[in-house]
């Protein structure tokens, strides 16, 4: 079995994601799908 590697996100990415989720009603999973 392969070991899963945790994804790491930059602080900037996290701040942008939080802003979009809280201010524009995005879902977290939807935002991640759209940006990756």
Buried (B, 14 or more C-beta within 10 A) or exposed (E): EEEEEEEEEEEEEEEBBEEBBEEEEBEEEEBBEEEE
